[in-house]
């Protein structure tokens, strides 16, 4: 257990280290990790030429899978949408079924893990790079991704494991291991599951931890006075506050995380959507022109951004990076649902990319194209969340404040969800023991505070690359399981029509 004590001591040291020590540590880590991050990123995000445009191979891998599963499953993203809503409303909830959380709590937890800063700032970056047409392909990619989510979340529930304390553990590491083990290759299955779990643990400290806390800190300083803010040079204090808030939630496990997510997700989603709709309504005279720009840019032969292909690439990349369909992380949260019907949670997961990409990202796109474009904000050199914030402030001077609140909630909710993803990867590797879980949660909270103190860009780049690297074995597994998932979904929907499934409708 020496390595455990060393990791814990490292986390405590980082929390107590003075700024000068943090800067030195920052430089040392950057020097060590940067070559590894650059090398891994070069492989994972390797670009191929597609009609004269550079297309990241991992995005192509995810996009092809989304198209395949949509066609193979018979456009389940359309046929199953109404059923997904009824499941979330509790129409088919069975209180006697195995699991820990409701359908609504499961989808809320998964949505909180995907809806983040990228939905506000990342969309603005996509439109700056790919033009308004990127917004169209972003919606298309979100629509297709719904089918990928259904497949991986159905498998997450079907091959989850039940622990001695009554909790459940599921996700790609379990269904990938099962596939190979059931076919005479248990060692290979365990290796592949372990590789996925390790990459997930490393990735959670970047995409769902340090990046989120750092962006939350930047937003908080901005709305409290910028350089004059009390917290401007006290990142450690803000980091401790965020770490404490996250710690209070995650210490209770998935039930606590799901309860908080079930309250935060609707609030932050409605807050952001209402604000966006108001800004779009105040630019109503530009809406027709904006729609023409979006449709025209999506299918134009030539433009400064590469025309249709350029817009398609950027749009798909932003959507797939946002909703994470194909990575398999969301299936970990969905695996905890209280149900004995794996396909039921697969149907529920259809709502996740729809909310994340088709709704929230689309509203962000319309805010940019209806407000930033016609009012010259694109010429001010702004990018990311700063551009979105400027578009909000164009009509209402104080609008960036609720936007910043939404961004803070997005960052917080993403952190609590990714703590659970990382925890399940950790327990897959080191066991479900109580001390093992507490140790991970302590380290996770330590890195949240660390993210507000120093800029470890190399660590973030490395963790992001690891997260998308695991999409390769996960998608391969989804292809192999596809016939089984199709039969599972068809059987469940047939039994639903025949009235053979538990119904919990209160009329």
RODO-2510 file (C-alpha; in nm, 4 decimals, decimal comma):
residues 507
     n   res          X          Y          Z
     1     x     0,0000     0,0000     0,0000
     2     x     0,3032     0,2285    -0,0136
     3     x     0,1992     0,3720    -0,3494
     4     x    -0,1439     0,4569    -0,2050
     5     x     0,0127     0,6517     0,0800
     6     x     0,2451     0,8249    -0,1645
     7     x    -0,0455     0,9339    -0,3855
     8     x    -0,2411     1,0605    -0,0856
     9     x     0,0623     1,2503     0,0441
    10     x     0,1114     1,4004    -0,3014
    11     x    -0,2480     1,5263    -0,3105
    12     x    -0,2249     1,6805     0,0372
    13     x     0,1095     1,8412    -0,0468
    14     x    -0,0327     2,0008    -0,3584
    15     x    -0,3204     2,1504    -0,1617
    16     x    -0,0879     2,3034     0,0939
    17     x     0,1944     2,4041    -0,1397
    18     x     0,2623     2,7776    -0,1776
    19     x     0,2310     2,9470    -0,5152
    20     x     0,6061     2,9433    -0,5811
    21     x     0,6229     2,5686    -0,5269
    22     x     0,3199     2,5227    -0,7522
    23     x     0,4873     2,7117    -1,0333
    24     x     0,7998     2,4988    -0,9994
    25     x     0,5902     2,1847    -0,9972
    26     x     0,3990     2,3152    -1,2991
    27     x     0,7199     2,3536    -1,4981
    28     x     0,8556     2,0156    -1,3924
    29     x     0,5368     1,8306    -1,4872
    30     x     0,5151     2,0156    -1,8174
    31     x     0,8717     1,9150    -1,9051
    32     x     0,8081     1,5475    -1,8266
    33     x     0,4560     1,5008    -1,9613
    34     x     0,4602     1,7294    -2,2665
    35     x     0,6552     1,4856    -2,4930
    36     x     0,4196     1,2037    -2,3923
    37     x     0,1130     1,4233    -2,4483
    38     x     0,2339     1,5387    -2,7898
    39     x     0,3162     1,1852    -2,8990
    40     x    -0,0158     1,0368    -2,7849
    41     x    -0,2166     1,3274    -2,9277
    42     x    -0,0404     1,2884    -3,2611
    43     x    -0,1569     0,9268    -3,2746
    44     x    -0,5096     0,9629    -3,1333
    45     x    -0,5965     1,2805    -3,3233
    46     x    -0,4098     1,1829    -3,6414
    47     x    -0,5643     1,3618    -3,9394
    48     x    -0,6382     1,2203    -4,2815
    49     x    -0,7097     1,4180    -4,5969
    50     x    -1,0771     1,4194    -4,6961
    51     x    -1,1611     1,6196    -5,0078
    52     x    -0,8770     1,8568    -4,9356
    53     x    -0,9640     1,8976    -4,5653
    54     x    -0,7847     1,7523    -4,2627
    55     x    -1,0206     1,5178    -4,0779
    56     x    -0,9181     1,3718    -3,7361
    57     x    -0,9283     0,9957    -3,7773
    58     x    -1,0890     0,9439    -3,4368
    59     x    -1,3784     1,1713    -3,5377
    60     x    -1,4236     0,9711    -3,8580
    61     x    -1,4201     0,6511    -3,6496
    62     x    -1,6961     0,7829    -3,4235
    63     x    -1,8981     0,9326    -3,7100
    64     x    -1,9002     0,6110    -3,9137
    65     x    -2,0165     0,4194    -3,6064
    66     x    -2,3000     0,6674    -3,5469
    67     x    -2,4205     0,6310    -3,9061
    68     x    -2,3922     0,2514    -3,8939
    69     x    -2,5872     0,2083    -3,5690
    70     x    -2,8587     0,4488    -3,6844
    71     x    -2,9140     0,2434    -3,9992
    72     x    -2,8603    -0,0979    -3,8374
    73     x    -3,1026    -0,0245    -3,5542
    74     x    -3,3669     0,1005    -3,7981
    75     x    -3,3568     0,4677    -3,6941
    76     x    -3,4209     0,3805    -3,3321
    77     x    -3,3351     0,7422    -3,2481
    78     x    -3,6709     0,8354    -3,4043
    79     x    -3,8803     0,5273    -3,3285
    80     x    -3,7745     0,5096    -2,9643
    81     x    -3,7835     0,8787    -2,8751
    82     x    -4,1368     0,8787    -2,7353
    83     x    -4,0661     0,5638    -2,5332
    84     x    -3,7529     0,7268    -2,3918
    85     x    -3,9583     1,0180    -2,2582
    86     x    -4,2165     0,7854    -2,1035
    87     x    -3,9426     0,5871    -1,9299
    88     x    -3,7871     0,9025    -1,7875
    89     x    -4,1291     1,0093    -1,6581
    90     x    -4,1434     0,6813    -1,4644
    91     x    -4,4137     0,5023    -1,6627
    92     x    -4,2213     0,1740    -1,6576
    93     x    -4,0320     0,2075    -1,3307
    94     x    -4,0212    -0,1162    -1,1328
    95     x    -3,9270    -0,0520    -0,7662
    96     x    -3,8521    -0,4231    -0,7200
    97     x    -3,5894    -0,4275    -0,9954
    98     x    -3,2132    -0,4382    -0,9383
    99     x    -3,0202    -0,1124    -0,9420
   100     x    -2,9635     0,2049    -0,7418
   101     x    -3,1186     0,5038    -0,9229
   102     x    -3,4213     0,5887    -1,1369
   103     x    -3,4266     0,6322    -1,5149
   104     x    -3,4504     1,0093    -1,4722
   105     x    -3,1583     1,0204    -1,2288
   106     x    -2,9479     0,8046    -1,4614
   107     x    -2,9999     1,0280    -1,7635
   108     x    -2,9519     1,3402    -1,5486
   109     x    -2,6182     1,2066    -1,4230
   110     x    -2,5042     1,1189    -1,7741
   111     x    -2,6168     1,4552    -1,9131
   112     x    -2,4324     1,6359    -1,6348
   113     x    -2,1171     1,4556    -1,7471
   114     x    -2,1464     1,5735    -2,1073
   115     x    -2,3039     1,9183    -2,0781
   116     x    -2,0131     2,1437    -1,9901
   117     x    -1,8090     2,4431    -2,0943
   118     x    -1,7850     2,3019    -2,4469
   119     x    -2,1570     2,3562    -2,5008
   120     x    -2,1038     2,7293    -2,4516
   121     x    -1,7501     2,8020    -2,5637
   122     x    -1,6754     2,5003    -2,7832
   123     x    -1,9657     2,5731    -3,0161
   124     x    -1,8410     2,9285    -3,0664
   125     x    -1,4977     2,7923    -3,1591
   126     x    -1,6574     2,5507    -3,4068
   127     x    -1,8475     2,8291    -3,5829
   128     x    -1,5410     3,0539    -3,5955
   129     x    -1,3425     2,7720    -3,7585
   130     x    -1,6075     2,6016    -3,9708
   131     x    -1,8464     2,8876    -4,0379
   132     x    -2,2229     2,8911    -3,9724
   133     x    -2,2633     2,5676    -4,1691
   134     x    -2,0926     2,3814    -3,8868
   135     x    -2,4076     2,4376    -3,6782
   136     x    -2,6117     2,2276    -3,9221
   137     x    -2,3723     1,9329    -3,9190
   138     x    -2,3460     1,9587    -3,5427
   139     x    -2,7185     1,8839    -3,5180
   140     x    -2,6910     1,5977    -3,7692
   141     x    -2,4057     1,4443    -3,5716
   142     x    -2,6015     1,4790    -3,2479
   143     x    -2,9021     1,3063    -3,4049
   144     x    -2,6908     1,0147    -3,5312
   145     x    -2,5023     0,9829    -3,2013
   146     x    -2,8244     0,8951    -3,0234
   147     x    -2,8085     0,5449    -3,1732
   148     x    -2,4517     0,4871    -3,0545
   149     x    -2,5541     0,5821    -2,7020
   150     x    -2,8404     0,3330    -2,7101
   151     x    -2,6090     0,0444    -2,7975
   152     x    -2,3428     0,1150    -2,5348
   153     x    -2,5902     0,1913    -2,2557
   154     x    -2,7932    -0,1228    -2,3242
   155     x    -2,4724    -0,3237    -2,2903
   156     x    -2,3728    -0,1322    -1,9775
   157     x    -2,6860    -0,2495    -1,7977
   158     x    -2,6858    -0,6028    -1,9384
   159     x    -2,3313    -0,6860    -1,8304
   160     x    -2,3094    -0,4893    -1,5058
   161     x    -2,1936    -0,6602    -1,1873
   162     x    -2,3558    -0,6593    -0,8449
   163     x    -2,1320    -0,5882    -0,5480
   164     x    -2,1613    -0,7245    -0,1949
   165     x    -2,2804    -0,3896    -0,0585
   166     x    -2,5741    -0,3790    -0,3005
   167     x    -2,4128    -0,1344    -0,5426
   168     x    -2,3576    -0,2093    -0,9088
   169     x    -2,0635    -0,1576    -1,1436
   170     x    -2,0934    -0,1430    -1,5186
   171     x    -1,9461     0,0052    -1,8310
   172     x    -1,7262    -0,0853    -2,1275
   173     x    -1,4594    -0,2529    -1,9135
   174     x    -1,7172    -0,5111    -1,8086
   175     x    -1,8868    -0,5808    -2,1396
   176     x    -1,5560    -0,5855    -2,3289
   177     x    -1,4147    -0,8331    -2,0770
   178     x    -1,7295    -1,0466    -2,0997
   179     x    -1,7189    -1,0694    -2,4787
   180     x    -1,3629    -1,2010    -2,4887
   181     x    -1,3908    -1,4166    -2,1762
   182     x    -1,7039    -1,5882    -2,3059
   183     x    -1,5126    -1,6774    -2,6220
   184     x    -1,2165    -1,8429    -2,4562
   185     x    -0,9857    -1,5438    -2,4097
   186     x    -1,0280    -1,4399    -2,0433
   187     x    -0,6778    -1,2947    -2,0096
   188     x    -0,7211    -1,0802    -2,3181
   189     x    -1,0626    -0,9726    -2,1908
   190     x    -0,9194    -0,8751    -1,8541
   191     x    -0,6355    -0,6866    -2,0245
   192     x    -0,8710    -0,4933    -2,2509
   193     x    -1,1018    -0,4117    -1,9599
   194     x    -0,8014    -0,3006    -1,7550
   195     x    -0,6707    -0,0827    -2,0368
   196     x    -1,0070     0,0886    -2,0689
   197     x    -1,0312     0,1394    -1,6921
   198     x    -0,6776     0,2819    -1,6666
   199     x    -0,7353     0,5232    -1,9549
   200     x    -1,0643     0,6280    -1,7968
   201     x    -0,8974     0,7019    -1,4627
   202     x    -0,6268     0,9102    -1,6307
   203     x    -0,8834     1,0864    -1,8473
   204     x    -1,1133     1,1738    -1,5589
   205     x    -0,8444     1,3916    -1,4011
   206     x    -0,8370     1,6088    -1,7112
   207     x    -1,1687     1,6259    -1,8968
   208     x    -1,3808     1,5929    -1,5825
   209     x    -1,1606     1,7476    -1,3193
   210     x    -0,8783     1,9980    -1,3660
   211     x    -1,0161     2,1546    -1,6843
   212     x    -1,3601     2,1990    -1,5307
   213     x    -1,2341     2,3549    -1,2059
   214     x    -0,9942     2,5820    -1,3929
   215     x    -1,2684     2,7098    -1,6251
   216     x    -1,5038     2,7569    -1,3293
   217     x    -1,2339     2,9592    -1,1536
   218     x    -1,1739     3,1781    -1,4592
   219     x    -1,5476     3,2469    -1,4959
   220     x    -1,5871     3,3239    -1,1267
   221     x    -1,2973     3,5708    -1,1288
   222     x    -1,4420     3,7380    -1,4393
   223     x    -1,7844     3,8050    -1,2849
   224     x    -1,6393     3,9170    -0,9501
   225     x    -1,4136     4,1928    -1,0784
   226     x    -1,1480     4,0395    -1,2997
   227     x    -0,7986     4,1311    -1,1856
   228     x    -0,9516     4,3272    -0,8972
   229     x    -1,1384     4,0222    -0,7691
   230     x    -1,0543     3,8947    -0,4225
   231     x    -0,9977     3,5518    -0,5796
   232     x    -0,7751     3,6783    -0,8643
   233     x    -0,4593     3,5539    -0,6921
   234     x    -0,6269     3,3025    -0,4628
   235     x    -0,6945     3,0118    -0,6935
   236     x    -0,6045     2,7748    -0,4110
   237     x    -0,8901     2,9079    -0,1979
   238     x    -1,1481     2,8819    -0,4756
   239     x    -1,0126     2,5373    -0,5570
   240     x    -1,0564     2,4235    -0,1979
   241     x    -1,4159     2,5496    -0,1985
   242     x    -1,4976     2,3650    -0,5203
   243     x    -1,3175     2,0519    -0,4009
   244     x    -1,5126     2,0599    -0,0737
   245     x    -1,8443     2,1016    -0,2572
   246     x    -1,7638     1,8145    -0,4930
   247     x    -1,6402     1,6021    -0,2029
   248     x    -1,9641     1,6458    -0,0104
   249     x    -2,1577     1,5149    -0,3103
   250     x    -1,9370     1,2279    -0,4255
   251     x    -1,8716     1,0837    -0,0798
   252     x    -2,2258     0,9423    -0,0887
   253     x    -2,1676     0,7529    -0,4135
   254     x    -2,3922     0,7307    -0,7170
   255     x    -2,7150     0,7834    -0,5194
   256     x    -2,5891     1,1164    -0,3874
   257     x    -2,4479     1,2166    -0,7274
   258     x    -2,7740     1,1245    -0,9002
   259     x    -2,9867     1,3214    -0,6520
   260     x    -2,7772     1,6339    -0,7008
   261     x    -2,7645     1,5886    -1,0794
   262     x    -3,1425     1,5447    -1,0893
   263     x    -3,1778     1,8957    -0,9420
   264     x    -2,8832     2,0748    -1,1060
   265     x    -2,9266     1,9485    -1,4636
   266     x    -3,2865     2,0708    -1,5125
   267     x    -3,2056     2,4029    -1,3450
   268     x    -2,8868     2,4770    -1,5365
   269     x    -3,0339     2,3495    -1,8615
   270     x    -3,3480     2,5624    -1,8312
   271     x    -3,1444     2,8638    -1,7151
   272     x    -2,9145     2,8507    -2,0144
   273     x    -3,1866     2,7672    -2,2674
   274     x    -3,4153     3,0474    -2,1475
   275     x    -3,1305     3,2989    -2,1614
   276     x    -3,0329     3,1818    -2,5102
   277     x    -3,3912     3,1961    -2,6386
   278     x    -3,4288     3,5513    -2,5055
   279     x    -3,1120     3,6643    -2,6844
   280     x    -3,2225     3,4951    -3,0066
   281     x    -3,5670     3,6570    -2,9764
   282     x    -3,4046     3,9981    -2,9342
   283     x    -3,2229     3,9321    -3,2624
   284     x    -3,5388     3,7996    -3,4304
   285     x    -3,4884     4,0159    -3,7391
   286     x    -3,1646     3,8283    -3,8078
   287     x    -3,3074     3,4765    -3,7654
   288     x    -3,4088     3,4242    -4,1334
   289     x    -3,0656     3,5386    -4,2528
   290     x    -2,8985     3,3228    -3,9881
   291     x    -3,0859     3,0127    -4,1043
   292     x    -2,9852     3,0876    -4,4637
   293     x    -2,6226     3,1196    -4,3526
   294     x    -2,6389     2,7894    -4,1645
   295     x    -2,8037     2,5922    -4,4469
   296     x    -2,6007     2,7630    -4,7182
   297     x    -2,2745     2,7136    -4,5317
   298     x    -2,3553     2,3481    -4,4701
   299     x    -2,3804     2,2741    -4,8425
   300     x    -2,1661     2,5419    -5,0055
   301     x    -1,9063     2,4249    -5,2541
   302     x    -1,6468     2,6826    -5,1564
   303     x    -1,5852     2,9178    -4,8697
   304     x    -1,3026     3,0510    -4,6598
   305     x    -1,3548     2,7640    -4,4170
   306     x    -1,3496     2,4842    -4,6737
   307     x    -1,7137     2,4754    -4,7756
   308     x    -1,9384     2,1821    -4,7011
   309     x    -1,6575     1,9419    -4,6075
   310     x    -1,4953     2,1914    -4,3725
   311     x    -1,8247     2,2700    -4,2028
   312     x    -1,9137     1,8997    -4,1797
   313     x    -1,5797     1,8105    -4,0211
   314     x    -1,5930     2,0872    -3,7620
   315     x    -1,9610     2,0283    -3,6857
   316     x    -1,9190     1,6535    -3,6366
   317     x    -1,6059     1,7038    -3,4294
   318     x    -1,7734     1,9489    -3,1919
   319     x    -2,0848     1,7310    -3,1539
   320     x    -1,8968     1,4065    -3,0920
   321     x    -1,6534     1,5713    -2,8522
   322     x    -1,9492     1,7213    -2,6662
   323     x    -2,1849     1,4248    -2,6282
   324     x    -1,9032     1,1647    -2,6060
   325     x    -2,1072     0,9017    -2,7909
   326     x    -1,8819     0,6049    -2,8621
   327     x    -1,6449     0,6642    -2,5713
   328     x    -1,8640     0,4543    -2,3427
   329     x    -1,8324     0,6700    -2,0323
   330     x    -2,2060     0,7437    -2,0078
   331     x    -2,2875     0,3724    -1,9927
   332     x    -2,1194     0,3665    -1,6508
   333     x    -2,3824     0,6021    -1,5083
   334     x    -2,6694     0,4340    -1,6917
   335     x    -2,5552     0,0953    -1,5547
   336     x    -2,6683     0,1986    -1,2064
   337     x    -3,0328     0,2316    -1,3113
   338     x    -3,3043     0,0355    -1,1331
   339     x    -3,4297    -0,1953    -1,4044
   340     x    -3,4199    -0,5568    -1,5155
   341     x    -3,4610    -0,4559    -1,8809
   342     x    -3,1281    -0,3441    -2,0363
   343     x    -3,3002    -0,2098    -2,3489
   344     x    -3,5136     0,0245    -2,1397
   345     x    -3,2064     0,2212    -2,0333
   346     x    -3,0706     0,2095    -2,3859
   347     x    -3,3868     0,3889    -2,4955
   348     x    -3,3522     0,6429    -2,2149
   349     x    -2,9956     0,7216    -2,3239
   350     x    -3,1325     0,8483    -2,6581
   351     x    -3,2236     1,1681    -2,4756
   352     x    -2,8665     1,2444    -2,3718
   353     x    -2,7176     1,3488    -2,7108
   354     x    -3,0494     1,5121    -2,7963
   355     x    -3,0343     1,7397    -2,4916
   356     x    -2,6610     1,7977    -2,5068
   357     x    -2,6155     1,8534    -2,8793
   358     x    -2,9442     1,8983    -3,0631
   359     x    -3,0897     2,1385    -2,8027
   360     x    -2,8158     2,3132    -2,6043
   361     x    -2,5440     2,3255    -2,8701
   362     x    -2,7987     2,4371    -3,1316
   363     x    -2,9114     2,7262    -2,9122
   364     x    -2,5487     2,8294    -2,8620
   365     x    -2,5038     2,8214    -3,2400
   366     x    -2,8097     3,0397    -3,3001
   367     x    -2,6950     3,2918    -3,0408
   368     x    -2,3647     3,3283    -3,2265
   369     x    -2,5093     3,3401    -3,5793
   370     x    -2,8023     3,5708    -3,5002
   371     x    -2,6119     3,8120    -3,2764
   372     x    -2,2342     3,7895    -3,3133
   373     x    -2,2327     3,7654    -3,6934
   374     x    -2,4565     4,0598    -3,7923
   375     x    -2,3171     4,2906    -3,5222
   376     x    -1,9499     4,2520    -3,6049
   377     x    -1,8513     4,0700    -3,2869
   378     x    -1,6654     3,8130    -3,4961
   379     x    -1,4178     4,0857    -3,5920
   380     x    -1,3181     4,1653    -3,2331
   381     x    -1,0831     3,8705    -3,2022
   382     x    -1,2983     3,6996    -2,9422
   383     x    -1,3222     3,3220    -2,9268
   384     x    -1,4737     3,0473    -2,7178
   385     x    -1,6881     3,1402    -2,4212
   386     x    -1,5740     3,5051    -2,4503
   387     x    -1,7487     3,5293    -2,7887
   388     x    -2,0672     3,3699    -2,6546
   389     x    -2,0585     3,6023    -2,3532
   390     x    -2,0153     3,9060    -2,5794
   391     x    -2,3154     3,7941    -2,7867
   392     x    -2,5269     3,7754    -2,4697
   393     x    -2,4019     4,1148    -2,3494
   394     x    -2,4803     4,2822    -2,6830
   395     x    -2,8498     4,2997    -2,5928
   396     x    -2,8401     4,2792    -2,2121
   397     x    -2,5355     4,4177    -2,0353
   398     x    -2,5777     4,1925    -1,7328
   399     x    -2,6552     3,8765    -1,9349
   400     x    -2,3003     3,7370    -1,8932
   401     x    -2,3762     3,6901    -1,5209
   402     x    -2,6450     3,4212    -1,5578
   403     x    -2,4303     3,2787    -1,8381
   404     x    -2,1376     3,2566    -1,5974
   405     x    -2,3611     3,0932    -1,3355
   406     x    -2,4677     2,8345    -1,5923
   407     x    -2,1026     2,7776    -1,6846
   408     x    -2,0124     2,7259    -1,3173
   409     x    -2,2947     2,4752    -1,2770
   410     x    -2,1920     2,2984    -1,5977
   411     x    -1,8368     2,2631    -1,4643
   412     x    -1,9518     2,1434    -1,1220
   413     x    -2,1972     1,8880    -1,2573
   414     x    -1,9407     1,7523    -1,5038
   415     x    -1,6932     1,7037    -1,2194
   416     x    -1,9306     1,5035    -0,9985
   417     x    -2,0317     1,2749    -1,2868
   418     x    -1,6758     1,2139    -1,4020
   419     x    -1,5745     1,1373    -1,0450
   420     x    -1,8104     0,8385    -1,0653
   421     x    -1,6728     0,7320    -1,4046
   422     x    -1,3186     0,7501    -1,2734
   423     x    -1,4153     0,5704    -0,9532
   424     x    -1,5588     0,2750    -1,1452
   425     x    -1,2414     0,2523    -1,3528
   426     x    -1,0397     0,2682    -1,0301
   427     x    -1,2395    -0,0042    -0,8539
   428     x    -1,2184    -0,2259    -1,1624
   429     x    -0,8407    -0,2070    -1,1278
   430     x    -0,7990    -0,2103    -0,7486
   431     x    -1,1168    -0,3601    -0,6065
   432     x    -1,4376    -0,2323    -0,4470
   433     x    -1,2941    -0,1892    -0,0969
   434     x    -1,4058     0,1087     0,1093
   435     x    -1,0525     0,2437     0,1607
   436     x    -0,9824     0,2102    -0,2123
   437     x    -1,2872     0,4222    -0,2944
   438     x    -1,2130     0,6862    -0,0301
   439     x    -0,8554     0,7153    -0,1555
   440     x    -0,9689     0,7796    -0,5106
   441     x    -1,2217     1,0407    -0,4018
   442     x    -0,9555     1,2201    -0,1954
   443     x    -0,7146     1,2261    -0,4897
   444     x    -0,9903     1,3429    -0,7236
   445     x    -1,0808     1,6348    -0,4974
   446     x    -0,7122     1,7204    -0,4585
   447     x    -0,6729     1,7524    -0,8341
   448     x    -0,9818     1,9752    -0,8512
   449     x    -0,8084     2,2217    -0,6197
   450     x    -0,4847     2,1803    -0,8123
   451     x    -0,6608     2,2729    -1,1361
   452     x    -0,7360     2,6201    -0,9971
   453     x    -0,3782     2,6744    -0,8815
   454     x    -0,1636     2,5868    -1,1805
   455     x    -0,1903     2,5272    -1,5542
   456     x    -0,0965     2,1682    -1,6354
   457     x    -0,1759     2,1877    -2,0063
   458     x     0,0346     1,8804    -2,0842
   459     x    -0,1625     1,6721    -1,8328
   460     x    -0,4913     1,7950    -1,9812
   461     x    -0,3783     1,7140    -2,3353
   462     x    -0,2591     1,3694    -2,2291
   463     x    -0,5819     1,2884    -2,0441
   464     x    -0,7983     1,4089    -2,3341
   465     x    -0,6049     1,1862    -2,5729
   466     x    -0,6504     0,8892    -2,3397
   467     x    -1,0258     0,9468    -2,3211
   468     x    -1,0651     0,9398    -2,6977
   469     x    -0,8196     0,6531    -2,7385
   470     x    -1,0601     0,4228    -2,5536
   471     x    -1,3212     0,4929    -2,8208
   472     x    -1,1269     0,2542    -3,0458
   473     x    -1,1799    -0,0669    -2,8435
   474     x    -1,5244     0,0478    -2,7295
   475     x    -1,6571     0,0974    -3,0828
   476     x    -1,5091    -0,2368    -3,1878
   477     x    -1,6979    -0,3974    -2,9003
   478     x    -2,0209    -0,2226    -3,0012
   479     x    -1,9900    -0,3595    -3,3544
   480     x    -1,9410    -0,7133    -3,2203
   481     x    -2,2362    -0,6814    -2,9816
   482     x    -2,4641    -0,5096    -3,2373
   483     x    -2,6736    -0,8173    -3,3327
   484     x    -2,7295    -0,9002    -2,9652
   485     x    -2,8337    -0,5439    -2,8839
   486     x    -3,0714    -0,5371    -3,1805
   487     x    -3,2415    -0,8547    -3,0601
   488     x    -3,2602    -0,7154    -2,7054
   489     x    -3,4259    -0,3924    -2,8202
   490     x    -3,6658    -0,5678    -3,0588
   491     x    -3,7700    -0,8151    -2,7889
   492     x    -3,8290    -0,5396    -2,5345
   493     x    -4,0359    -0,3250    -2,7701
   494     x    -4,2390    -0,6273    -2,8786
   495     x    -4,3157    -0,7139    -2,5153
   496     x    -4,4062    -0,3518    -2,4487
   497     x    -4,6644    -0,3617    -2,7266
   498     x    -4,7990    -0,6925    -2,5940
   499     x    -4,8402    -0,5468    -2,2436
   500     x    -4,5887    -0,7882    -2,0890
   501     x    -4,3706    -0,5195    -1,9266
   502     x    -4,4291    -0,3719    -1,5791
   503     x    -4,6241    -0,0472    -1,6062
   504     x    -4,6277     0,2184    -1,3349
   505     x    -4,8699     0,4814    -1,4670
   506     x    -5,0631     0,6746    -1,2042
   507     x    -5,3877     0,8016    -1,3521
***
